[in-house]
């Protein structure tokens, strides 16, 4: 499959890990020195797990990927947990569980659901709190999560799910202020009643003001027309997500008023795949059998793309949330 523009412009795995390693000698601003060993050792283990993942087959790769990301999560918690929060920077437990694990089958693979378990002392719970991300108190399906990862859903769509939407800055000639103003493509239905439907789909738009709809660029795809909508966060920094180095809107998860951070989308997917790999090896072997399973190539794609996408997102999380030196 061809590399997409956001992949071409992204760092290689090696470059992402070099950037992450550079953070270790100049830890994020505000992180107490007592956390330095937790921060640096967790990042070292994360990198080693990802390097190991690149050398093993798809039969067990998800284990290294998830535990590598989990260790990176410990470093993120060490860097971003406020000293005055009254919480230890150390986290315990995954903070997730597969809701219908025992009944999981290949034919309903995308219907497998993951939900949160425990409080914000767990790995997932702490990061969800720190990154203003959905708590996943309501289960989310693998199909929903899959379509939040553009690296895979663009080439291997598996259903009708809401997807991330990249946003752009308005052209300088448009007359709109550049700071905290952005544009995206939307339909008439999404923009009706002050973009009510669009705000429901993308919670990070909730406080944004519509400056203009139509009058700019437009496109048509499969008979559906979208026009340029211009929004503003009124001179303040909006709650936008960074996805592969670009600003994006992430979808709301089921039953939540918050979106899922791109890093935690990968986190939840890799958690589920690692649990299936570890505790249901027969099912995992069945779904990755390239001679018999239509799921095999999409899952291989995910486990290959993760080697590049996840370190890039880890660096983004540490450098944009922790004010780390670049």
N, C-alpha and C positions, 0 to 999 in steps of 0.2 A: 504494500500500500504506500502511496506517496506521503512524504512528510508534509504536515500542515504548516501554515505560515508561523503559528505560535511555537511549533517545535523547531523550525529552522532558526528562529530568533533566540531560542532558549539555550542555556549553557549545556554542555555535555555533562555526563555524570562526573567525569574527572574534574571538570572546572567547578561544578557545584561543590564537590567535596573540598577542593582547594579553598574556595571561598569560605566554607564552613570551618575548615581548619584555621584559617586566618582569624576567625572570631575568637579562637580559644586563647590567644595571647592578649587579647584586649576585650574582655568579656562585656556583655551589654551594660550600658549605663544604668546605675541604680541597683545592680545585683550585688548583694553583700559578698565580701571576700570569702566568707565562710562557706559559700556555695560553689566556689570555683572548682573544687575537686569533683563534686557531683556533676557540674556542667561539663567539664572537660572529659572525664572518664566516660560519661554517658554518650557523648558525641563520638569518642573513639570506638566504643562498642557498636554504635549505630553504623559507622562507616565500615567496620570489619564485617558486620552482618550483611550489608549490601554487597560488599566485594565477594563474600562467600556465595550470596544468592546468584551472582552473575556466573558462577562456575558450576552450579548444580542444575539438574533438569527440572522440568515443570512439575514432576511428581512431588517434589518437596520444596520448591522455591518459595512458595507463599510463607512458609515457616520463617525463613531467614528475613524475608521482606517485612513481615509484620513485626517480628521481634526487633529488627533494626529500627523500624519506625517507632516502636514502643520506647526504645532507649533514647531516640531523638526527642521523644515526648518528655522524658524525664529531664533532659537538658532544657527544653522549652519551659517546663514548669519551674525549674530552678531559676531561669533567667527572668521570667515574667511574674511569678507569684509575688505580690507586693509585701515588703517586710512588715507592714502594719496591718496585714490582712488577718493576722492571728492564726495562720495556717502554716504547717510545715511545707517546705518546698518539695519534700519527698512525697510521692504518691504510691498507692498500693492497690493492686487489683486492676483488671482490665477496664471495669466499668461498663461492660457491654455483655450481652448474651444473645444467642440465637433463640428467637421465641418459639419456633416450631422445629427444633433440631431433630428430634427423634423421628418425625414424619418426613424429613427431607428426602426428596426423590429427584432423579435427573430430569424427569418430564416436567416437573414444576420448579426447576432450579431457580428461576428468576423470581419466584414467589416466596422464597425463603426470606424471613424477616429478622431484622436485628433491632434490639431496643436497649436503652440504657439500664444499668443496674447499679445501685449504690448512690453515693453522694459525690460531692466535688473533691473528696480525698482520693478518688480513683483516678486512673490515668485519663480516661475519656472525660469524666466529669470535670476534672480540673482544667483540661484544655478547652472544653466547651465553654466553661465560665470565663477563662482568660481571653478567648478569641471571640466572645459574643456570639457563640454558635448555638444551633439547636441542641437542646438537651436530649433529644430522642426519647422522650418519655412515652411517645406513641411509636410503635414499630414502623420501620421503613424497610421496603423490600429491596432485594438486590437489583431488581429491574430499575427502581427509582434511582438508586445509587449509581448504577451503570450509566444512566443518561445524564448524570452530573459530571462525568469524566469525558471531556471532549476527545481526549487521546484515543478512546475506544468507541464511543457511541457514533461518531461521524462515519466510521467505516463498518461498524457492526451494530446498527440499531436493532433493538430487540422488542420494542413496543412503543406505545404512545405516552411518553412521559415528558415532564417539563425539563428543559435544559438550561444551562447557564447562558447568559446573554452578555456579550462584550459591549462596552460602551466606548465612545470616542469623545474627544474634545471638539467643540464647534470650530469651523474654519475661522481664521482670524478676520476674514472679510464679512463674517455673518453679523457683526455688530454686538454679539454677546460677549460678556466678560469671560475670560478663559478660566479663571480660578473658581473651582467648585461648580462649574457648569459642564454638562455632558449631554451627549446625544445618543440615541438608539433608535432602532427601527421597530415600529409597532403597528398593529392593525387598528381600524376604526373601533372595533368591539373592545379591544384592550384599553383604548383611550377614552371611551365614553364615561361620563360622570366623573370628570377629573381623574381619569386613569384608574378608576376603581378596581377593575379586573387585573390590570398590570401590577398595582400595588399589592393585591392579594397574592399574586404569583411570586413577586419579588419583594420581600419585606424591607429590604434596604432602601426601597423607594418611598417608604411610608411618609417620611418627613420632607421629601423633595417637592419643589413647586414646579408645575408645568409652565414653561415660558412660551412655548409654541408647539403646535402640531401641524404638520404639512407645510408646504411652501419651500421645502428643501429637497433632498434626494429621496427617491422612492425605489422600490423594487417589486418584482412579481415572481413568485415561485409556486408552481403547481396551482395556478389560478388564484393565489392569495396575495393581495397587495399589502405592502407595508410602507409607511411613510416615516420621515424623520420626526422624532419628538425631541424637544430640547427641555431639559430639566435643570434645576439649580438647587443646591443646598444652602442658598441664601448667605453666602459669604463665610460659611463654616465648613469644616472638613466633614464630609459625609461618611456614613458607615459602609463604604464600598469594600469589595474583596479584590485581592490581587491573585489572578489566576495565570500561571505561566508568564509572569512579568507584566501582564496587562490588567487594566481595571475591568471588572466584570460584576454582573449581578448573579448571585446564586439563588436557586429556587428555594421556596419555603418547603420544609418537610411536612409530612402529613400530621395534622393536629398541632402544629407549632406556628407561632408568630415570628419565628426566627429562621434565617437561612442556615445552611450547613457550610461551614468554612471549607474551602477546597482541600486543605490538608486533612481535615477530619472526614471528608468524603473518602479519600484514599484510606484513611485509618480504618473506617468502618468496613469498607469492602475487603481490605486485606485481613482484618480480624476474622471476618466470616469465612473467607477462603482458607485461612490457616487453621481454623477450628474444624472445618470439613476435612482438610488434608490430614490433620492429626488424629481426629476421633472417628472419622468415617472414611478410612482409606479406600474401601471398596467403591463407595460412591464417587470419590475424587478420581480414582483410576478410570471409572466408567465415563465421567464427563470430559476427561482430557484424552480419551482414546481417539486419535485423529482419524482412524479408519472407520469409526462407527458413530462418533458423537458430533453433531453440528455445533456443540458448544466448545469443542476443543480449540479451534483456531482463535475465536474471540478471547477465550481465557488465556491462551498463549500470548496473544497480543497484549492483554492487560499486564501479565507478569513480566513481559519484556519492556513495555513502556514505563512501568513503575521504576525501573532501574534509573531512568533519566528524570522522570517527572517528580518523583517524591523528594529526592535530594534538593532539586530546584525549589520545591515548595517549602521544605524545611528551612533553607536559607532565607527565602522571602519572609517566612514567619519570624525568624530570629532578627533579621535586619530591619524589618518595617515596624515590628511591635516592640522590640527591645532597644531601639535606638543604638544598635551595635555599630561599632566603627566598620567602615567598608574597606 
